[in-house]
Amino acid sequence: MDRLDNTIRPYAWGSPTAIPHLLGVEPTGEPQAEMWMGAHPGAPSRTGRGTLVEVIEAAPERELGEKAVAKFGPRLPFLLKLLAAGAPLSLQVHPDLTQAKEGYADEERRGIPIDAPHRNYKDANHKPELICALTEFDGLCGFRDPARAADLLDALGVDSLKPYVDLLHAQPEEAALREVLTAILTADPDEMARTVAATTAACDRLGGDHAPYAVLAHHYPGDPGVIAAMLLNHVRLQPGEALFLGAGIPHAYLSGLGVEIMANSDNVLRCGLTPKHVDVPELLRIVRFESGDPGVLRPEAAPDGEEVYETPIDEFRLSRHVLPEGAPAHDLTLTTPQILLCTAGTVRAGEHTLTPGRSVFVPAGEKAEVSGTGTVFRATVIA
């Protein structure tokens, strides 16, 4: 197995302290948002044999296993991350696989440069994702029941929100959510800025259920995403709890440290809380306008002490092993590729000693035995 040297991405919303604290190093004072573990070409992990991209390209079946290559092609189909949100991320959705293929092909036909700021589809893949909290973790996930969203907006006492309240009460669920989100994102910018300012003052005054949206408003003054966010469920995860975010589900991470895993894609359509491009017609084509419980996941016990976060996705499978003091070694050998990440304690993985934030890549079929006292997350695929 290969010890991984991973890149930390300094996005502006990142916490300056959470990842350094986990790694046991001094903060630099700069935001440290995400640590990437995998073979994404934008920031591949480095090994003693070259980057993980180079290692896999040199011998895909040896590194990934025959079944994984047959199912997903000669590439690692997932990206594992440590994610540390010190400020809210953009409100966003991801396409399903068919939508991604169609959108990518369309933008290729139209000759839109891959790095153009108005480009939506960077690749032809979908981007389902799972976030597992290491600390208390706040986020927004999926639409509220329209009546509950109407009550939240109505309680603000802001006159310019009244048409949205009326629509949410008058229309069937899908039509109500679609019409209100469309109206918010296409409103006159000056009028929306005034509405957001009045909403901010009301959220500050009321607190309680409105408090998370006051935080958003102070980070993104005048942004229509502040109002759009109030249509969504607010979720607070405790350590060990997780959220699965499938195609078309609007969401945003607000604060906290977690382990995130996703299909290896960059496809994001933004709804707000961002200075970046918002393609309203394409966004409305992708969003699933249905309300529901966000569905907090807790790990399910499997043999040998493994705790699995079950999702309907084959490109990734995330689980963890909590190793108590004095426990016997665990054999984690699989016929699929793995990344093992330590998040607590000190764990021995093969010949490598892992402390929090350290990780290894295990080629398919290679002996993978872990021992020690701590917590190890395992990322692999279902093939």
Secondary structure, DSSP 8 states (H G I E B T S, - for coil): -EE-B-EEE--TTBBSSHHHHHHT----SS-B-EEEEE--TTS--EETTEEHHHHHHH-HHHHH-HHHHHHH-SS--EEEEEEEESS---EEE---HHHHHHHHHHHHHTT--TT-TT---SSS----EEEEESS-EEEEEEE--HHHHHHHHHTT--GGGHHHHHHHHHS-HHHHHHHHHHHHHHS-HHHHHHHHHHHHHHHHHH-GGGHHHHHHHHHSTT-THHHHHTTEEEEEE-TT-EEEE-TT--EEEEEEEEEEEEES----EEEESSSS---HHHHHHH----B-----B--EE-GGGEEEE--S-SS-EEEEEEE-TT---EE---SS-EEEEEEEEEEEETTEEE-TT-EEEE-TT---EEEEEEEEEEEE---
